Amino acid sequence: MLSRASLFTAVAVSVLAILAGCNGSSGGSSTSLPPTQPGTCVDGSVDGFSCAGIDLRQRVTLAAMQGTTGNDVWGWVDTQSGNEYALMGMSNGTAFVDVSDPDNPVYLGILPTQTVNSSWRDIKVYADHAFVVADGAGAHGMQVFDLTRLRTAVPPETFMADAVYADFENAHNLAINEDTGFAYVVGSNTGPSHCDEGLHFINISTPVNPMFAGCHSAFEVHDAQCVSYLGPDADYLNSEICANSAKDRVEIVDVTGKPSPVTISEEIYPQLGFVHQAWLTEDHRFLLVGDELDELNFGGPTRTHIFDVSDLDAPAYVFAYEAATTAIDHNLYVLGNRVFQANYTTGLRVLEFGDLSNSELTEIAFFDTFPNSNATVFDGAWSVYPFFPSGTIIVSDVSNGLFILTLQ
């Protein structure tokens, strides 16, 4: 979701849409759904949810997780037991749910917010630890939580952080490169090393002792993906590269040298509203970009913008995939040749691609977590985590909680 500074205009447009007759809502104010009856998607529906090619295994309500509104979601796999866990952000903290048996999830407990409630919370995982930031939450810092504690949890527990990194107060988001053990916090403010809301580097190789490692502050960054580059551009092979969603541009940065990061390129695209989030294909050849304001500002369908980044110094805009819906797109992730998108009021959309240079991108499945409306407003599916080895997919919904799904 948009940062505080960018929220006012977008919310104003959303409110106008609602007043004009939309049935959706913003900020978790929709009527709560009745208890879920999981099942197979048949003839485009399961338990009142529209769907195609995706089965509903279970839904965990916000109330069941001691929350009121939802936001981010990430996952953790316990390498000792193979158990799979959902880590769901809520306004009042982070909920932990064992989804190893997707038909019978177990809520284990909550890590409360470090300060005050926030609509924006972001979670990533490295070395069996969760790292959590919150925006608009005062001196929240970055919570570090040892996930192995979940093995012996007696639900419902209220947990305490194992460490709190306090070189910034609040932040909008964070990325982690698990290959290098560095976290990249974005949209942070105040504190001795706030990095002007750009990339704030943190060495997390010892998770409970995170150490400041530098800044890249050319632009305010909203989200990022940072990888050890293995793509076709030989000039940067094995370098550490961040693809930044920097509000008014897509920025690619070489962060290999922490004291002296270098901007490689900056790009824009037609009808740019707000560059929100982006993810590389696994071969690091293409970058798929979600824009959180183009549907509101320019009308038209939900769009995904595709760049060919084979040459990191000169990315080429390829095309905009246009969906059959008009929902605002939020977070997307790539697994193999599939794209998993959380698109607010139209829920989870799964796309499949062939040759992206020839615009080969098609929707193959969906599950609408927000049956109340398909309006172009900020409610519904916030994020998706498709990376569990079991194939279980988890989706966080602002109003309707945690969805546990599987592709047919």
Secondary structure as UniProt FT lines:
FT   HELIX           4..19
FT   TURN            20..21
FT   TURN            43..44
FT   STRAND          45..46
FT   TURN            47..48
FT   STRAND          49..52
FT   STRAND          54..60
FT   HELIX           63..65
FT   STRAND          70..77
FT   TURN            79..81
FT   STRAND          84..90
FT   TURN            91..92
FT   STRAND          93..98
FT   TURN            102..103
FT   STRAND          106..112
FT   STRAND          120..126
FT   TURN            127..128
FT   STRAND          129..135
FT   STRAND          142..146
FT   HELIX           147..152
FT   STRAND          157..158
FT   STRAND          163..165
FT   STRAND          173..177
FT   TURN            178..181
FT   STRAND          182..186
FT   TURN            192..193
FT   HELIX           195..197
FT   STRAND          199..203
FT   TURN            207..208
FT   STRAND          211..216
FT   STRAND          223..228
FT   HELIX           234..236
FT   TURN            237..238
FT   STRAND          240..245
FT   STRAND          250..254
FT   TURN            258..259
FT   STRAND          262..267
FT   TURN            270..271
FT   STRAND          275..280
FT   TURN            282..283
FT   STRAND          286..291
FT   HELIX           294..298
FT   STRAND          303..308
FT   TURN            312..313
FT   STRAND          316..322
FT   STRAND          331..335
FT   TURN            336..337
FT   STRAND          338..342
FT   TURN            345..346
FT   STRAND          348..353
FT   HELIX           356..358
FT   STRAND          361..367
FT   TURN            371..372
FT   STRAND          381..385
FT   TURN            389..390
FT   STRAND          393..397
FT   TURN            398..400
FT   STRAND          401..407
//
